Amino acid sequence: MGRRSKEPDTHAGVHRGVHYSLKHNAAPGYWRYAYAIGDRVRAGRVQGRLPLLAIRRVQMRIDRDMRVPGREN
């Protein structure tokens, strides 16, 4: 069988004011991501067969990177 139909290969969005992009990787079930917080650019790979799962994992990484010890939001 072929690839799953009607699923997007790329996604771009904004989470808490941070622009991010997500692109399907050649390996099945993996996605490449990139985002920038201030001067720091972060890129990597997340696992998730479903696009929404990969998006949520990138958003969780953004949340983690935005947390600064000792600072209340």
N, C-alpha and C positions, 0 to 999 in steps of 0.2 A: 504494500500500500504506500501511497505517497504521503506527503506532508499534510498536517492538519489544515483544513480549509478555513479561510476567513480569519485567521489569526494575524495580527499585525507583526511585522518584523522589526519595527522601530517604535519608540515612544519617547516623547519629550514632555516635560511638565515642570511645575513649580511646586515645591513643598517648603512651607515656612519661609518664603522669599528666596529660596535657593533654586536656580534653574538646573535641571538635570536631564540627561539623555540616556536612553536605554536601547540597545541594539542586539538583535538575536545573534548569537555566536554560531560558529560552524559546528561545534559540538552540541549534540541534542540535549536540551534541558538547561543550557547555560546562556547567560546574557551578559554583555559588556555594558558597563555604566561609566559615566563621567559626570562630575559636578565640581563647582568651585565655591568655596566659602572664604570670602576675603581674597587674599593673595594665594591661598593654598588650593591647588587643583587635586582632586582625588579621582582615581580611575581604578577599575578592577572588574571582577567577575562575580556574579551571583548565580545560584542555582535555583531553578523554578520552571517546571514544565508549563505552568500557566502564566501568561503575561502579567496578570494582576498580582500573582504571588511574587514575581520578580520586582514589580514596581513597589510593592509593600516592603520588600527587603532593602531596596535602595533608600526608601524613605526612612526606615529604621536606622540605616547607617548615617544619614544626614542628621537625624535627631541625636545620635550618639556623638557625632563630630561637633555639633553645636553646643553640647553640654560643656560647661567650664566649671571645674571644681570651685566651690565657695561662692558661686554666683546664683542668686535667686532670680527666677523669671517673673 
